[in-house]
Amino acid sequence: MRSFSKSFGLASLRIGYIVANSDIVNLIKKVSSPFKVNGLAQELAIEALKDREHIKKSIEFLNMERGYLIQELEKLGLPYTKSVTTNFLVNIEKLGKVDGVIQKLWERGVLVTNAVFFRVPENRYIRVAVSTKKENRYFIKIIKEIMNK
């Protein structure tokens, strides 16, 4: 299963694909939305698959930025889940209660998600998505400000 969000740069189209045997595909069809992807989104996804250079550069950028975020979280002593995707969970227990920390982040324009929505048993984690260089640095700046208060 793969989305076209980050490495293809088509997040707003909400498109992806799956390669699976027919039994799995039939199970997915039973629970998926009856509204199919529109033709324009399909055409853009096909064109995105053809642009290998863009995909390569996007993946390199995302790996570099994920590395930056992980390095900074380690310096701050904030545990995180290992991930090879553009999303990972950060334990923010050190900063306070999850809902309060999320509120402080939102007030400063940083949107994160409470990891309880991902069935994480402890309410200590937020979901962080690798973003642009500017947004990633801003996220770390705000985390540092929250830590120092």
C-alpha positions as CSV (number, residue, x, y, z in Angstrom):
1,M,0.0,0.0,0.0
2,R,1.3,3.4,-0.9
3,S,0.0,6.9,-0.8
4,F,1.0,9.7,-3.3
5,S,1.2,12.2,-0.4
6,K,4.8,13.1,0.4
7,S,7.3,11.6,-2.0
8,F,5.0,12.2,-5.0
9,G,3.8,15.6,-3.7
10,L,0.1,14.9,-4.3
11,A,-1.2,14.9,-0.7
12,S,-4.2,17.0,-1.5
13,L,-5.5,14.5,-4.0
14,R,-5.8,11.8,-1.4
15,I,-4.7,9.1,-3.8
16,G,-2.7,5.9,-3.4
17,Y,-2.5,2.3,-4.6
18,I,-2.2,-1.2,-3.3
19,V,-0.6,-4.3,-4.7
20,A,-2.1,-7.4,-3.2
21,N,-3.8,-10.7,-4.0
22,S,-7.5,-10.7,-4.9
23,D,-8.6,-11.9,-1.5
24,I,-7.1,-8.8,0.2
25,V,-8.3,-6.5,-2.5
26,N,-11.9,-7.8,-2.0
27,L,-11.7,-7.3,1.7
28,I,-10.5,-3.7,1.2
29,K,-13.4,-3.1,-1.3
30,K,-15.9,-4.1,1.4
31,V,-14.7,-1.4,3.8
32,S,-13.6,1.3,1.4
33,S,-15.6,4.4,0.4
34,P,-18.0,4.0,-2.4
35,F,-16.7,7.3,-3.9
36,K,-13.9,6.5,-6.3
37,V,-10.9,8.7,-7.1
38,N,-11.7,11.3,-9.8
39,G,-10.2,11.1,-13.3
40,L,-8.0,14.2,-12.9
41,A,-6.4,12.7,-9.7
42,Q,-5.8,9.4,-11.6
43,E,-4.1,11.2,-14.5
44,L,-1.9,13.2,-12.1
45,A,-0.9,10.1,-10.2
46,I,0.1,8.3,-13.5
47,E,2.2,11.3,-14.5
48,A,3.8,11.4,-11.0
49,L,4.8,7.8,-11.4
50,K,6.7,8.7,-14.6
51,D,8.8,11.4,-12.9
52,R,11.5,9.3,-11.4
53,E,13.9,12.2,-10.8
54,H,11.3,14.1,-8.7
55,I,10.5,11.0,-6.7
56,K,14.2,10.4,-6.0
57,K,14.7,14.0,-4.9
58,S,11.6,14.0,-2.7
59,I,12.7,10.8,-1.0
60,E,16.2,12.2,-0.4
61,F,14.7,15.4,1.1
62,L,12.2,13.6,3.3
63,N,15.0,11.2,4.6
64,M,17.2,14.2,5.4
65,E,14.4,16.1,7.2
66,R,13.4,13.0,9.1
67,G,17.0,12.7,10.2
68,Y,17.1,16.3,11.3
69,L,13.9,15.9,13.4
70,I,15.2,12.7,15.0
71,Q,18.6,14.3,15.8
72,E,16.9,17.2,17.4
73,L,14.5,15.1,19.4
74,E,17.4,13.0,20.7
75,K,19.3,16.2,21.8
76,L,16.1,17.2,23.7
77,G,15.8,13.7,25.3
78,L,12.4,13.1,23.7
79,P,11.9,9.4,22.9
80,Y,10.3,8.6,19.5
81,T,9.3,5.5,17.5
82,K,11.6,4.3,14.8
83,S,10.1,4.8,11.4
84,V,11.1,4.7,7.8
85,T,8.0,6.7,6.8
86,T,7.3,10.4,7.0
87,N,5.3,10.0,10.2
88,F,6.4,8.9,13.7
89,L,5.4,9.1,17.3
90,V,7.1,11.3,19.9
91,N,6.8,10.8,23.6
92,I,6.1,14.2,25.0
93,E,5.5,13.1,28.6
94,K,8.5,15.3,29.6
95,L,6.6,18.4,28.3
96,G,3.4,17.8,30.2
97,K,0.0,16.3,29.6
98,V,-0.6,15.4,25.9
99,D,-3.7,17.5,25.4
100,G,-2.0,20.5,27.0
101,V,1.1,20.2,24.8
102,I,-1.0,19.7,21.7
103,Q,-3.0,22.9,22.6
104,K,0.3,24.9,23.1
105,L,1.5,23.6,19.7
106,W,-1.8,24.4,17.9
107,E,-1.8,27.9,19.4
108,R,1.6,28.4,17.7
109,G,0.4,27.0,14.4
110,V,1.9,23.5,14.8
111,L,-0.6,20.8,14.0
112,V,0.1,17.4,15.4
113,T,-2.2,14.5,16.3
114,N,-2.7,12.8,19.6
115,A,-1.4,9.2,19.1
116,V,-4.4,7.7,21.0
117,F,-6.2,7.9,17.7
118,F,-3.7,5.3,16.4
119,R,-4.5,3.0,19.3
120,V,-1.3,3.7,21.2
121,P,-2.1,2.4,24.8
122,E,-0.3,5.2,26.7
123,N,-1.5,8.8,26.3
124,R,2.0,10.2,26.0
125,Y,2.6,10.4,22.3
126,I,1.9,12.8,19.5
127,R,2.1,11.9,15.8
128,V,4.6,14.1,14.0
129,A,4.8,14.3,10.2
130,V,8.0,15.3,8.3
131,S,7.3,18.5,6.5
132,T,9.1,21.3,4.9
133,K,12.5,22.5,6.1
134,K,11.0,25.7,7.5
135,E,8.1,23.9,9.3
136,N,10.4,21.2,10.8
137,R,12.7,23.8,12.3
138,Y,9.7,25.8,13.5
139,F,8.3,22.6,15.2
140,I,11.6,22.0,17.0
141,K,11.8,25.7,18.0
142,I,8.4,25.6,19.6
143,I,9.1,22.3,21.3
144,K,12.2,23.9,22.9
145,E,10.1,26.9,24.0
146,I,7.6,24.6,25.7
147,M,10.4,22.7,27.4
148,N,12.0,25.9,28.8
149,K,8.7,27.1,30.4
